[in-house]
Amino acid sequence: MRRKSPAPEASAPEKGAPEKQAAVKKPTEERAAPAEKAGAKKTAEKAATKKAASAKKAASAKKAPAKKSAAKKTAAKKAPARKTAPAKKAPPIKKAPAAKKPLVAPKKATAAVEAAPAKTVVHPGKGESRTALVRRARRINRELAEVYPYAHPELDFDNPFQLLVATVLSAQTTDLRVNQTTPALFAQYPTPEDLAAANPEKVEEILRPCGFFRAKTRSVMGLSKALVEDFGGEVPGRLEDLVKLPGVGRKTAFVVLGNAFGRPGITVDTHFQRLVRRWRWTEETDPDKIEAAVGALFPKSDWTDLSHHVIWHGRRICHARKPACGACPIAALCPAYGEGETDPEKATKLLKYEKGGLPGQRLKPPQAYLDAGGRPAPPLGAG
């Protein structure tokens, strides 16, 4: 009998079909995978390109300020070189001593000083011209004339002989001490004849408060004797005659000539010397040279009053150690402004005599002085 061949299994083709389909799918997927990979690569490249571009921009942005700052630094380095270059060619500038400190003079004089201050601030330097010096010096004198319209010799006297003796006695002491001493002297010895014949010991006792009383006794008795023997007991009115008397120099002679005879003269005492140098009217230190230098700045007719103005200002406001700059009516004209107290309130406390509300130096001052508020000095032993 013939065996029947078994029928083919129906599931075989079913198993093979999926395998074929899978085989078909695999190449497709394999094809698709490179495509996806290629796309991913492109996307990654694009992203990388964008990142690189943004990084470049950021780098360039960072470099820009750096370049600017570098440029600024180089410009800053170069800039001083440009500025200093002309300075080498420019001539050296001479600095005036007064220009080192800009000083502001007080706008208004204090209550104790009635004169109006100068309007223009002047700070003369070493290069001040002769014309400018003359104008400034005369302006200072005019200002002081308004401050001290009652200025006078601060020695009590009734005649040329008394003024001559009092001026000799004023050496190395104050006018106040002389004024407190001479009343007793002139009460006992009113004339040159009386003093020439006096007992030296009695004269010494009277003059003891003035200091150097022995030397001063010899001087006043010697000049009294010379007046009696050479000039008939009268005080001569000529400079060349006065300076021949014992104890009489040019300063004393000009005090007598200017105030007893009305003949102009410059009195160069310690106050006068100090102030004219402080104001830079002259640099001389010898009294005779100071007299000549200052005399050349003013008309001869102004010499006596000029002496009073300068001396009075030196005694009341422009002191040697502590000048009252803040209360000075000529501060704007003074090249030495600032050497003393510039605060007005503190400076006012430094004022002396009538400017400080205190008694003056004369026991018998002129009426003009009393009318201006001045007060007479107390007698010897009264305070």
JOSUL-V98263 format. One record per pair of residues at least 4 apart in sequence whose C-alpha atoms are under 7 Angstrom apart, sorted by the first residue. I is the first residue (numbers start at 1). GAP is how many residues later the second one is. Records with the same first field share a line. If there is no record, write none. Layout:
BEGIN
I->GAP / GAP
END
This chain:
BEGIN
11->4
12->4
13->4
15->4
16->4
17->4
18->4
19->4
20->4
21->4
22->4
23->4
24->4
25->4
26->4
27->4
28->4
29->4
30->4
31->4
32->4
33->4
34->4
35->4
36->4
37->4
38->4
39->4
40->4
41->4
42->4
43->4
44->4
45->4
46->4
47->4
48->4
49->4
50->4
51->4
52->4
53->4
54->4
55->4
56->4
57->4
58->4
59->4
60->4
62->4
63->4
64->4
65->4
66->4
67->4
68->4
69->4
70->4
71->4
72->4
73->4
74->4
75->4
76->4
78->4
79->4
80->4
81->4
84->4
86->4
95->4
96->29 / 30
97->28
98->25 / 26 / 27 / 237
105->16 / 226 / 227
106->220
107->10
108->8 / 9
109->4 / 5 / 6 / 7 / 8 / 218 / 219 / 220
110->217
112->243 / 244
113->34 / 242
114->33
115->31 / 32 / 214
116->213
117->212 / 213
118->212 / 214 / 215
120->212
121->211 / 212
122->210 / 211
123->210 / 211 / 212
124->4 / 211
128->4 / 5
129->4
130->4
131->4
132->4
133->4
134->4 / 163
135->4
136->4
137->4
138->4 / 160
139->4
140->4 / 190 / 193
141->4 / 165
142->4
143->4 / 187
144->4 / 165
145->4 / 164
148->161
150->218 / 219
151->157 / 158
152->156
153->155
154->21 / 207 / 208
155->11 / 20 / 24 / 207
156->23 / 206 / 208
157->5 / 6
158->4
159->4
160->4 / 75 / 96 / 100
161->4 / 74
162->4
163->4 / 93
164->4 / 92
165->4 / 55
166->4 / 12
167->85
168->79 / 80 / 84
169->9 / 47
170->4 / 5 / 8
173->4 / 37
174->4
175->4 / 186
176->4 / 185 / 186
177->4 / 33
178->4 / 32
179->183 / 184
180->199 / 200
181->4 / 26
182->4
183->4
184->4
185->4 / 21
186->4
189->5 / 6
190->4
191->4
192->4 / 32 / 33 / 35 / 36 / 41
193->4 / 31 / 35 / 40
194->4
195->26 / 29
196->25 / 26 / 28 / 29
199->4
200->4 / 17
201->4
202->4
203->4 / 14
204->4 / 9 / 10 / 13
207->6
208->5
212->4
213->4
214->4
215->4
216->4
217->4
218->4
219->4 / 27 / 28
220->4
221->4
222->4 / 24
223->4 / 22 / 23
224->4
225->4
226->4 / 19
227->4 / 5 / 6 / 7 / 8
228->4 / 5
231->5
236->5 / 6
237->20 / 24
238->4
239->4 / 14
240->4
242->6 / 11
243->5 / 6 / 7 / 10
248->4 / 5
249->4
250->4
251->4 / 16 / 17 / 18
252->4
253->4
254->4 / 11 / 12 / 13
255->4 / 12
256->4 / 5
257->4 / 5 / 6 / 7 / 8
258->4 / 5 / 6 / 7 / 46
264->36 / 37 / 39 / 40
265->38 / 39
266->25 / 37 / 38 / 41
267->40
268->4 / 5 / 19 / 23
269->4
270->4
271->4 / 40 / 43
272->4 / 38 / 39
273->4
274->4
275->4 / 39
276->4 / 5 / 6
277->4 / 5 / 6
278->58
279->55 / 56 / 57
281->13
282->8 / 11
284->5 / 6
285->5
286->4
287->4
288->4
289->4
290->4
291->4
292->4
298->4
302->4
303->4
304->4
305->4
306->4
307->4
308->4
309->4
310->4
311->4
312->4
313->4 / 5
314->4 / 5
315->4
316->35 / 36 / 37 / 39
317->6 / 7 / 11 / 34 / 35
318->5 / 6
319->4
322->18 / 19
323->17 / 18
324->4 / 16 / 17 / 18 / 23 / 24 / 26 / 27
325->6 / 12 / 13 / 15 / 16 / 17 / 22
326->15 / 16 / 17 / 18 / 21
327->17 / 20 / 21
330->4
331->6
338->4
341->5 / 6
342->5
343->4
344->4
345->4
351->4 / 5
352->4 / 6
353->4 / 5 / 6 / 7
354->4 / 5 / 6 / 19 / 20 / 21
359->15 / 16 / 17 / 18
360->14 / 15 / 16 / 17
361->15 / 16
362->14 / 15
363->13 / 14 / 15 / 16
364->12
365->4 / 11
366->4
367->4
368->4
369->4 / 5
370->4 / 5
378->4 / 5
END
